[in-house]
């Protein structure tokens, strides 16, 4: 098998296949594994080596497939360390925390509402109780389709959430996709509510990488994959994928590789390009029947090709990592979410959890600070944005106002999937019109209430399972938060509220 893409989705598929004795080759276009969760070497102004990434990532406790993947190379998950709190700072002054919130639903909801300055109890009666109950009364994957065409912003309007709580919901959930609430799917927002809060006991606390991503996560996993017989080829961009009479042909620079099947686990731009240039349309293999194993050799119909082309990417985001000659105050949070601070969405103290950055900070008496700005407007002015981020950083950390910058890395990208308002069932999933080609990634439709890195890992497992099924080999179980309401009382109470609402409207 060939896996195109060495990010989380591709590595997840490769692990499942290799573990079951399949010969696997992973082709990654970049010099490092990890995809959008990779790290790479950089130099500071004085030539000191350091590392950079696309920014802080939270490894939530309910990322079951992702954590199982990492355990292949790191059984004790020593490459992760816990973050004690996930504070959310409002420009008005209040701060929300998830540390003391009970873990068991629905007590976690009640505990958060009672203790949150963002959800004043006097505003509770204005919330639409029947619509709020729908957040608990879910049935995935049908719930995704229930909100087709509805944005996250419209959903919160319908719920009549207080403005303070509305900002909290958007900062915690929708902004995690680098998306504007007007463009972000309400179904995805409900799934995140369920996965991270309403349907799981793990809550919103998480772990982070204990060092740069390559050293902490991907190097141990790469070693394990190699021991399983997998071949990992970085710096190897794939130029084409074509269906053959039997199997597939994968074109790389100066060479064509043959395989029984392929997992396409690249970013959306690369996936679209490979599908567009591969002749995967209704003229494909419709008339060639079946190969000797009886595998379906039909080609790709144009409707499916169009659905891949319709996948959207989120707006640009910026990551600004800075090496200061000054330390930060002792109580600075590892990760601080912000709302009301202009374009600034969060502040990460990299030196407080990555060992390499910690060593540098200790040696230089400084700090390594990372600023994130999501869903940036088209054509934004980079210098103006940097000035605004500086201003808000100083308001949160005045001790850095006069700090000297010993190094900085400024990164702007626009390659994250956007779960938009397209009907859920029209988005391409893992299964394609050919049994020899499967998709994986966080932009691929998935029937489970998972998102971001966990969706990438989950669809990678699903892709491997689909291919293994062709050979009659059992795949891996999928672990997820419950796809139905956790408590028996939720549906009866919801039905009662629905009847009451209808009667009051008569």
Secondary structure by P-SEA (a helix, b strand, c coil): cccccccaaaaaaaaaaaaaccbbbbbbcccccccccbbbbbbcccccccccccccccccccaaaaaaaaaccccccccccccccbbbbbccbbbbbcccccccaaaaaaaaaacccccccccccccaaaaaaaaaaccccccccccccccaaaaaaaacccaaaaaaaaaacccccccccccccaaaaaaaaaacccccccccccccccccccccccaaaaaaaaaabbbbbcccccccccccccbbbbbcccccccccbbbbcccaaaaaaaaaaccccccccccccccccccccccccaaaaaaaaacccccbbbbbbbbcccccccccccbbbbccccccccccccccccaaaaaaaaaccbbbbbbbbccccccccaaaaaaaaaaaaaaaccccccccccbbbbbbbccccccccccccccccccccccccccccccccccccccaaaaaaaaaaaaaaaaaaaacbbbbbbbbccccccccaaaaaaaaaaaaaaaaac
